[in-house]
Amino acid sequence: MEIKKIDILVVLAAFAFLTAVSLIALWLVGNNAIIVTMILSTVLVLLIVFETYRRSGRVRDEQTSLLHFAHRENECYYRQTEALFSIFTVLKPLIPFPDTRGWAASPDFLKKLVELILGEKPEYILEASSGVSTLVIAYCLKHIGSGRVLSLEHDQHYAQITEDLISSHGLGDYAKVVYAPLKDAEINGKMWLWYDLSLTDIDTPIDLLVIDGPPEKTQRLARFPALPLLYKNLNGESTIIMDDGNREDETEIVKLWQGEYHDVDCEYLEFEKGAFLLRKKK
C-alpha cells in the first residue's frame, strides 16, 4: 500500500502525543510512568494496525470493483462489435454507416431489428425517431425485396440528415422520413406531446413499430403515447420494440401499457441500453 504524506504526519503526531503523555505521566506518577506509557503505546499500535487493515480492505474492494467493471465493459464492447459484424455481414452496406451508440441505437438493438425483419418480413414498419436504425431497417427490406418504413422525426435538422443518408445509400424505395414536430395529443383526458400524425397518412396496418423517440427530456414518460395513439393502426399480430429499456421511464411506460392492453405480451431484452419487445396477440 502506498505511503502518503498524510500517513507520515499521522505517525509523527502520534509519536509527539505519546512523548508528551509520557513526560506528563513521569511528572504525575513518577516511576509508574512506564506502565502508563506502555498501555498507551499498545492502544496506539492497535489503532494504527486496525486503520491499516481497514484501508487495505477498502483498497482491495475498490480494486475488485474496478476489475469487475472493466470486465463488464470489455464484454459489452465485444458484444457490440460482434453485433456490428453480424449486421454488416448480412446487409452488406454500399458505403460506411454513421456512428452507433450514444444517442443512436446500439449495435445489439440494431441486430435485433435485423433478426425481426428478416424473420417476420413485415410489409409496413413505423419508426418513432430516425437515424442509423432507419438505414438498417431499409437495408433489411431491400434484402428481403419488399416492405417500407416510415420514420417520424420531430427535429427538422435530423430529419434532413436521415433523408440524405437514405438517398446516399440508394434506399429511397424502402424508407421515408417525415418531419413531424411534437404537438399536443389528448390521451384519457391528459395532454401529451407526440409526433404530429396529421402530417402522414398511415393507410396500412403496422406490422412492426419501432420506438426510439422522442427524447427523454421532452417530458416524463415521453414515449408513452406511442401505443395509445397507434394501437388502432396495429395489425392482428404486430411486433413492438422500444429501446432504452433500462431507464425507469421506459419500465413504467411498459407497466402502464400492460395494464391497459391485455392482448400484449412483453419481454425484456438484456441489451446495452435494455429494450422491451412486445407482441400483440390475436
Helices and strands as residue ranges (DSSP letters): H 5-29, G 30-32, H 33-91, H 107-120, E 124-128, H 132-144, E 148-153, H 156-168, E 175-179, E 182-187, E 190-195, G 197-199, E 206-211, G 216-218, H 226-230, G 231-233, E 234-243, H 248-260, E 264-269, E 275-280
